[in-house]
Amino acid sequence: MKKTFKLTHPKIKPLRVVEAIKYEVKKYLKRERRKELPKGAEFWDFDCRMGVDEESSEAVHVYDINKAIDQAESKQLESFYLEILAKPGRKIKKPREKQDAAEKDDT
């Protein structure tokens, strides 16, 4: 999803516009997570960018999207750019040395 969202509307209150944007983002993430994973992948990961426009957008974690939308509203921006790209992800295992040290500290 690469989209510029408008936060202003002549008839709809800004709070309702923000709720609609959050709902659309949530719906998109849910739809992407339902897709079949490619072979070797364990989950869907997302690369997210947000900013005033595409050129000034910065990386945002997927869990911080709602906070970033709220910040855009509090800054009274007329619009903002949001990019969410799905990619297959794999879990990263901790190195064996750190696991052994953690087990020794517990005993």
ChimeraX attribute file (.defattr): number of C-alpha atoms within 10 A of each C-alpha:
attribute: neighborCount
match mode: 1-to-1
recipient: residues
	/A:1	12
	/A:2	13
	/A:3	13
	/A:4	16
	/A:5	16
	/A:6	15
	/A:7	21
	/A:8	17
	/A:9	11
	/A:10	6
	/A:11	6
	/A:12	10
	/A:13	11
	/A:14	16
	/A:15	12
	/A:16	12
	/A:17	17
	/A:18	20
	/A:19	14
	/A:20	12
	/A:21	16
	/A:22	16
	/A:23	13
	/A:24	12
	/A:25	17
	/A:26	13
	/A:27	12
	/A:28	13
	/A:29	18
	/A:30	11
	/A:31	10
	/A:32	16
	/A:33	15
	/A:34	9
	/A:35	9
	/A:36	10
	/A:37	15
	/A:38	12
	/A:39	7
	/A:40	9
	/A:41	14
	/A:42	12
	/A:43	15
	/A:44	19
	/A:45	17
	/A:46	19
	/A:47	13
	/A:48	21
	/A:49	20
	/A:50	25
	/A:51	20
	/A:52	17
	/A:53	14
	/A:54	16
	/A:55	9
	/A:56	10
	/A:57	16
	/A:58	14
	/A:59	11
	/A:60	19
	/A:61	13
	/A:62	14
	/A:63	9
	/A:64	11
	/A:65	19
	/A:66	17
	/A:67	11
	/A:68	16
	/A:69	21
	/A:70	16
	/A:71	12
	/A:72	19
	/A:73	19
	/A:74	9
	/A:75	9
	/A:76	12
	/A:77	13
	/A:78	13
	/A:79	16
	/A:80	19
	/A:81	18
	/A:82	24
	/A:83	19
	/A:84	21
	/A:85	14
	/A:86	14
	/A:87	14
	/A:88	14
	/A:89	15
	/A:90	11
	/A:91	8
	/A:92	6
	/A:93	7
	/A:94	8
	/A:95	8
	/A:96	8
	/A:97	8
	/A:98	10
	/A:99	11
	/A:100	10
	/A:101	10
	/A:102	10
	/A:103	9
	/A:104	9
	/A:105	7
	/A:106	6
	/A:107	5
